[in-house]
Amino acid sequence: MRRTTTVVAALAILAGIVALPALAQAPPSYAPGQLDQLVARIALYPDPLLAQVLAAATYPNDIPAAAQWADQHHYLSGQTLAGAIAADQLPWDPSVQALLPFPSVLDMMNADMNWTTDLGNAFLAQQQDVMDAVQRQRALAQRYGYLRTNGQIVVGGGPYISIMPANPAFIVVPYYNPGIVFLAPRVGFAVGGAIRFGFGVNLGGFFAPWGWTNGGIRFDWGAHAVFLNNARWGRTWVNRGAYTHPYAEVRRPAPGIARPAEAHRLVTRSEAERNAPRQGKPAPREAHREERR
């Protein structure tokens, strides 16, 4: 009977009746042009933010709830925000938690979950190719005069183009149109204003447990390596079900554990607060900073 059951199950799988487990699925394969399109909207992010987005995208199921939490707690900052993240015993992977100070980035990822999922899958299956696609896009933006050092970022030259924050404790979220900055400018077009760096997040030293230290999140472009929290990122398509990246200071609640009651007032962002990063403008004056439950 056992042998018969095994044979029937095998035939059912071959016939497509029974789906293979998710972790047994063949890895996706993206052509260079597809990867260029996938990374276009984030290729000009400063290296630390870009690396964190790529890692977080490999946990797409965590993104919607994390985006909601970040939005509702956006009025917290610095030590207060870091304390709230720790106290709430959030169930999401630390690579996703590291983006909680950036509600606009999580909002962008949550607004297009098909893109986020594809980006994460590509990073799991083709990390080197994804990094090469970023370099191709950066080379175009630099060649056409859009990408250059300014008061917020420092652009490093070849053979690999790095984008580093001028102040490691202040990470800007650039705003740009991929349909403009990766193409040759038309005659008379002012390339200097095509990428706006007005919106940023002050991290200070409060988010060190999630890797936000000077050099804690970085690329080794030549070796095609990514480092998060000062450890090389090793999650791939094959080991994605078992890999745990080291975050020694981040508490990871056990599955099913009851989280503590919410200790903060939940306040969603205003339209002005949502539009600032979308338009590359400085964050408006926060109207809810002192509000508490």
N, C-alpha and C positions, 0 to 999 in steps of 0.2 A: 504493500500500500504506500509506504513512504517513497519508494523508488518511483511508483506511478505518479504520485503527487509532484515529485520533483521534475519529472519529464513533462508533465502537463504545464507546470509553471514556466519551464524553460520555453516550451512551444508558444505559450501565451505571450511571453516577452518578445519572442521573435516575430510574432504576428502583430505586435503593437497593441495587444489587448491590455497588458499590464505595463505601466510605465516604470522605467528604471528609477531607482532612488536618485534624488536630486544631485547628490554628491558623485554619482556615477556618470553623470552626463558628460558628453564630450565638451571640451573647452570651446568657447566661441573663437572665431577668427575674423579679424577686421583688417581690411586692406589699408595701405597708408593713407589714401584719400579719406576713407571713413574715419580713421583716427584723427586726421587733421581737423575734420569737422567736429568730432567729439570734444577735442581739447580747446577749440577756438575760443570759447567764452571764458576760459580760465587760464589760458596759456600765458597771459601777461600779469597774472597775480604774482606778488612777491613769492620767492621760493618757499618760505615756511608755510604760508597760507595755501599755496598750490599743493604742496606735499600732504598737508592735512586734509584737504578736500579729496584728493585721490584716495587716501586711506579710508576716510569716512564713507566714501561712495561704495566701498566693498561691503558695507553693512546697510543696504538700502532699507531694510525693514525697520531700522532704528530712526530713520530720518524724519518721518512725519511727526512722531511724538516729540522728538528732540526739537524740531522747528517750533512746535506749539509751546513747549516749555520755554525756549529762548525768547519767543515773542512775549509771553505773559510775564517774564521776569526781566524784560529788557531794561527796566528802570534801575536795576541793581548794577553795580560796577565794582571793579577792584576787589578788595578783600571781602566785601559783603557778598558779591556774586560768587566768588570762589567758595566761600563758606556755605552758601545756599546749595551749590552744586554738590558739595560733599555731604551736607546734612540731609539732603533729600534722598540719598541712596539710590541714585538713578540707575536704571537697569541697562542702559545702553553701553556699547563698547566705549572705552576711553578715547578712542580715535574720533568718535562722534561727539563725546562730551567736550573734547578740546575745541570744538567749534561753537559751543554755547555762548561765548562772548561775542559771536558774530551772527546775530539773528538774521541779518539780511542775506548772508551766505546760505544758511540753512533754509531760509525762505525760498531762495533761488533754486536750491536742490529739490525741495519739496514740491515746488510748482511744476516741475517737469521730471517726474519720477522715471519715465521711460529713459530719458537722457541719463539721469543719475545711475540707474541700474546698468545701462550699457557702459557707462564710464567705469563703474566699479568692476564689471566683468572684464572689460578690456585691461584694466590695471592688474587684475588677478592673473589673467591668461597671457598678457603680452606687455609686461611692465617695461621692458627695454624699448619696445616699439612705441609705447605711449610717450616715454621720455623723448624719443627721437622726434615724434610728432610735435611735441612742445617746442623743441629746438627749431624745427622747420618754421613753425609759426612765428616764433620770436625773431628768427632771422629775417623773415619778410617784413615784420613791423619795424625792425631796426634799419633794414635796407631802405625802406621808403621814408624814413625820418620820423616815424611816429614814436618809437621807443627810444628813450634817451634818459640819461641821468637828470634828476631834478631835485628839489628840496625834500621829496618824500622817499625816493628810491635811488639806488645806485645800480646802474646797468653795467655788468662786466662784459668785456670783449671776449673774442674767441680763444680757443676753438669752440668753447661752449658759452652760451649767453646766460648769465645769471642775473636775477633781479632780487636785490636785497633791500630791506627797509633801511632808510638812512638812520633811523632810530630803532634799534632792535626791540624796544619796548612799545613801539607804536606801529601797528601793522595797518597799512592802507588797503582799502578794497577798491581797486581801479574800476572805473566805469568806461566802457568803450563799445563800439559797434563792430563786431567781427567782419561785417560786410564792407567796412571802410579801412580798418587799420592793417589788413593783410593784402591790400590791393594798392597799386600805384596811384598816388593822388592825382586828381585832375588838375589841370593848369589853374593856378590861382588859389587852390585850396590851402587853408592854413593848417598845416599838420600839427602844429603845437598844441591845439586845443582838442585833438581827436581822442586823447586819453585823459580822463579827469581823475585826479588823485585827491579830491577834497574830503572824501569820507574815510575815516580810519577808526581803529579801536586801540585804546590805551590799555596794555596788558600789565605793565609794571612787572613786579616779580611774584604776583599773587597766583599765577597759573602755572608755576613751575611743575607741580605734580603731573600736569598733562603735557609736559614737554616744552612749554613756552619759556625757554631760557635762551640766552644768546648762543646760537649754534645748536640748540637741542633738536631742532627740526630743520633738516637740510637735505640737499641732493649732493651726491658725488656723481656728477654728470658723466665723467669719463668712465667710471666703473659701472654706470647704470644702477646705482644704489640709492636708496632712500633711507634716511635715518629719522626716526620719530622717538622722542624722549631719549635721545642719545644712544639708541640701539637700532641696528639695521632692521628695516621692515622685511619680514620673511613670509608674509601671507601670500599664498599662490592659489591658483584654481584647484590644485590637487589637495592641499592641506587646509583649505579654508574652513572645514568643519572642526578642525582640532587646534589650529594655531591660536596662540594667545600671546599678544605682544606685551612686553614687560612695562608695567606702570606700577612700580613698587609702592607709591604713595597714594594710589587711587583705590579706594575701597570698592570691591565688586560684590554686591549682594548676591546671595545664593538664589537660584531660580525659585520662584514662588514665595519668596519672603515678603512679608507685609511691610510696605514702606511707611515711614512715619507720616503723621499728618502734615499737610502743607503749612509752612510757618510764615508764608509771605502773601501779601495781597497780589492777586493776579490782575495785571493791567496790560491789555494789548496795545500795540503801538498805534499812534495816530497816523493819519494819512501823511502828514508832514514828515513824521519819523520814518515811514516806509519809503517815501519818495526820495529822501536825501541820498541814500546809497544808490538808488536807481539812476539818479541824476548826477552822481559824482560830487555832491555838495556836502559841506560839513554838516554834522549832526545838529539838528535844531536844539534849542534849549529844552532840556528834559523837564516836563511839567509834573512828573510823578515821583521824582527821586526820593522824596521824604515820606511817601505814602506807606503805610503799614496796615496790616490787618487789625 
